[in-house]
Amino acid sequence: MGLLDGKKALITGARKGIGRGIALTLANEGADVGINDIVDDEVSQRAAELVSNRGVKGTFHVGDVSTVVGINSVIDSFIAEHGRIDILINNAIFPDQARPLFDTDEVFWDRMMDLSLKGYFFGSQRAAKEMIDQGTGGSIVCLASVHAYTAIKDWTAYGTAKAGLRRMVKGFAIDLKGHNINANCIAPGAISNVLPDSDADDVIDGAPHDASRFTAHLPAAKGGLPSDIANAVLYLTSELGQYVNGETILVDGGMVATKTMQD
């Protein structure tokens, strides 16, 4: 018996990296999983195949979750395939998140907020409506960041969006009172997002960061892996974490504790 047997989970931005790791970990625990990404390619299809190879249902749902139209299309597609939604993991992000202050223009700012804050809000809102209509409760997890806790040069727009998520889940916890829906954040530190060298079905993580980058300032003396984040998601979305609501869990190897952030 898995911790999530029969649950229906949708993960945005999940073709690789943290999202892929979450998808495979939840599938290992019995969840049927829908993978979303804006890119539909062999990597996306392989991620869905790896879910299915774990004996559960794996589906892929292409779509841009930075707009309400795109969010509704993805969730409609997921529910058409799975019948309901029990778990939503808001994970989508775009590359090159750092931008110097005076190079941050309206286009970059809007792109950051649309995907990393607005998209997470309206995805959660739609998923919560479905969970209430189903009468079964559910779990919403948003991927925040260590940048929500402290500042590092050139990461102001990104950190602002991620800090907003910490406040957002607290609001969800209050607004969804009585519906058995938990909403929380996970704030990762430095996580290696490279795909595994092996294409074997049982491999979740790719190569770790060079540990020498972290030995001088990080208590863990190493970077993290997608499975580190995925295990925290599993905790929050299963009965193990049923009494946690409106909170943000740091999974950062002690980075924020040191008050020393490095790019």
N, C-alpha and C positions, 0 to 999 in steps of 0.2 A: 504493500500500500504506500502510495506517495503522499506527500504533504498537500498536494494540490489536485488529487484525482478528480477528474471531471470538470475542473474549472476551465473557463474560457478567458484567455489572456491576449490582449493586443499590446504590442510594443512598437512605438514609433521610432524611426531612424535605426532600424535593427539589422541592416544587411551585413554589418561588420562591427568590430570593436565591442564596446560595452553592451550595446543593444543586442548584438548576436549572442554574447555570453549570457545575457539575461534570458533570451529566448530558449537557448539550449538547457539552461539550468532549470527553468520552470517546466520544460518538457520532460526532463529527467524525473521530475516529481509528479508527473501525471497530468499536467495541464495541456489542453489543446491550445495551440499558439498561432496567432496571426502576426506576421512580420510586415511592417510598413516601411517603405522608403520612397523617396522621390525618384530614385534610380532603379530601373528594372533591367537587370542584366544577369549574367551567369552567377555572379556572387550572391545576388538577392535570391535567385531561384535555388541555389545550393543551400543557402541558409534554411529556407523552407523545407527542402528535402531532408536536411539533417534533423529537423524537428520531427518530420514524419517517420524517419528511421528509428526514432525512439518509441514507436508504437502508439503515438498519439496523432491527432490531426494537425498538420502544419499547412498554413496557407500564406500567400503573399498578396499584399494590397498596396498597389502603387498609388501615390498621391502626395500632394503638397499640403502638409499640416500647418502651414503658416497662415492659412485663410480659413474662414468658417465654412465656405463652400467645400474646400478640400478636406477639411476635418470631417464634415458630415458625409462626404462621399466615401472616405475610408471606413468610417464606423458603419455606415450602411452596408458596405461590402463585407465587412467582418461579420455583422449580425446575420446577413443573408447566408453566409457559410457556416456559422457556428450556432446560430439560434438565440444567442444572448451574449452579454459581456459581464464578466465577473471581476476582471482585473484590467486596469489601464496603466501602462508604464509610459510616461512622457519622457522621451529620451532624445528626440530629434535635435540636431544642431548642424551648423554648416562649418566647413573648415576655415582656417585663417581668422580666428575670433579676436586676435589682438589687433589693435589699431591705435597709433599715437593720437593724443588728444586733438591736436589741430589738423589731423588728417581724417578725423571722424566727421563725415558729412551726413546729411539727412538720409541719404540712400542706405548707408551702412547702418546707421542707428535704427531706421525703420525695419531693415531686414533682421537685425538682432532682436528687436522687441517683438516683431511679428512671429518669428519662429520660436524664440526662447521664453517668451512671457505670454503674449496674446494667444498663441497657438496652444500652449499648455493650459491656459485658463479655459478656453472654449472647448478644447478636447475633454477636459475634466467635467465641464458643465454638461456636455452632451452625454458622456458616459454615466454621470451621476443620475441624469434623468432616466436613462435606460435601466439602471440598477434599481431605482425607486419603482419604476413601472413593473419590473420583474418581481419585486418584493423579496429579493434574495440578499440584499446588501452587496457589498463589494469592497474593493481596495483600489486606491489611486496612489501612484508613486510618481513623483517628479524628480528628475535628475538635476540637482543644483550643482554646487561646486564649492571648493575652498575659497574661491574668489567672492563668495557671498559673505565671508567672514572678515576678510582683510584685503588690503589693496596691494597691487603690484603694477609697476609702470606699464602703460599702454593697454591695460585690460579694463578700463573704466566702464565702457558700454556693456561688455560681457558680464562683469561683476554686478552691475546695476540690475540687469535682467535676472541673474541668479539670486541676488538678494531679495528681489521681489517674490520669487517662488517660496522662500522661507515664510514670508508673511502670508502669501496666498493660501498655503495649506492650513495655516492656523484659522483663516477665515472659513475655509471649507469645513473644517472640523466643527465649527460653531453652526454654520448655515445648514449642514446636513445632519444635525442632531436628531436622533430618533430613527434614522434610516439604516443603521448598521453599516455605514460606509466610512471607512478610514481613509484619511488623506495625509500623506507624509512625503518628506523629501529625503533623498540621500545626496550627500555632498562628497563627491570623489576628490581625491588628490591627484597625484601624477600617475596616470594609468596608461599602460601600453596598449594601443588599439590595433596593432598589426595583426593580420590574419595568421593563423598557424601555418608553419611550413608543411605540416602533414595534413592531408585531406581526410584522414581517418574520422569515422563517425563519432568517436568518443573524445576527441580533442577539442577543448573549449578555448584555451588561451594560446596566443602567439608568443613570440620571444619577449622576455621582459626587457625593460630599460637596462642600460649599463649601470650597475649598482654604484659604480664610482661617482656617479652624478649626485648621489644622495648621502654618502657616508659621512660627510662633514656636517650636515645640518638636519638630517631627518632621523628621528629616533628609530624608525624601522630599518634604516640603513639600506633601503631598496625601494624601488617603485612598485606600484600595484598592478594587478591584472584584472581583466574583465570578470573573472570568477570571484574576485574579492567583492566587487560591487554586486554581482548577481546573487551571492549568498546573503547579502544584506537585503536585497529585494525579496528573496525567498522568505526571509524572516518576517518582513512587514506584510507580505501578502498571504501568509499562511496563519494557522491558528497560533503559531508561536508568538506572533506579534499583534494579536488581536486587541490588546489593551494599549497600543501605541497609536496616538492620533494627534495630528497637528504639529508633528515634530520633524526635526531634521537630524539625521544621523550622519556624522562625519566618518568617512572611510578613507583616511588620508595618511596612515602611517605615522601620525603624530605631527603632521606639518603645521597645522594651525596652533597646536600647543606650543611649538617653538617660537611662534610669532616671526618666523623667517620664511618668506615666500620667495621661490626662485622659479623662473620661467623654464 
